[in-house]
Amino acid sequence: MEAPRLAHTMSSPTSPCEEVIKNLSLEAIQLCDRDGNKSQDSGIAEMEELPVPHNIKISNITCDSFKICWDMDAKSKDRITHYFIDLNKKENKNSNKFKHKDVPTKLVAKAVPLPMTVRGHWFLSPRTEYTVAVQTASKQVDGDYVVSEWSEIIEFCTADYSKVHLTQLLEKAEVIAGRMLKLSVFYRNQHKEYFDYISEHHGNAMQPSVKDNSGSHGSPISGKLEGIFFSCNTEFNTGKPPQDSPYGRYRFEIAAEKLFNPNTNLYFGDFYCMYTAYHYVILVIAPVGSPGDEFCKQRLPQLNIKDNKFLTCDEEDGVMVYHHAQDVILEVIYTDPVDLSLGTVAEITGHQLMSLSTANAKKDPSCKTCNISVGR
């Protein structure tokens, strides 16, 4: 456990088999480690014959919850009053020591019918590997506990954010998006060698690549979605793309309608910051029916291309008109190859501001603006 605290599960309103893990006072219980070693004055009685959980099964895994059940021998089963659940991040599975001898580090649940749901954003993070082991316990009249041996150790990995979680992020991003400004092009900055390589080895077509791990830890597009990153923000005073870039001094520009039009779908992918005052929103543009479109349709909230707070495409007097949000930095992922002949490549006149790079950038988990109440 990362923090020396007890945690809750939440019971389903429709299932009597799920029970809340109760918060107990620190005086109520002291726990031993998986090897049965007790801290001094731990309040746990000598081990007696209680059934040891075996055949542990983990199911219904989300980004901040899971169900757990196991088998037990019938002996002394009626004496079981509680379960002790030892939950650790996988990299710490052999580190099972108290930070202080009087501080319990494990989850405590009343003995209820299984399976039981364990839920808690303060100790479960999305897309993270954990280990879990279980003891059965019998609370005595004097408050002490008799415990079984630990079960075998089981490993599992929590899931990505669901659409529900991403919709919560979307709603928070909408609050700060700001007014809409016009744009006319999407652009992509790289080093000259990148564009030379595309011309020589890929027939002049930029190829989608797997998105890195920047942004929210639970984002379902990180390490999975293939696409090409573009920018679309403009300078307030000129209405044109800024001349500075962290990604290279050569810029590919393409007319907005060639990437974003009624034949494409738009999805919300992420909202994050990197310990700075400004925030990033990741959007995905996918041609209708493309593999990227099918990927996003299953995982991301879809936006109305004519009416959303971040990036719009609409027709006015027979001409396509585009707008972007002023107060967030938009990162746009296009999911299909893009031929360089559809736009132009030229050197920019500004600086290469490496401090603005978002490559594998870590999200600030303490920011109240861009975090939601699930695992970070």
Order of alpha helices (4+ residues) and beta strands (2+ residues): beta-beta-beta-beta-beta-beta-beta-beta-alpha-beta-beta-alpha-beta-beta-beta-beta-beta-beta-alpha-beta-beta-beta-beta-beta-beta
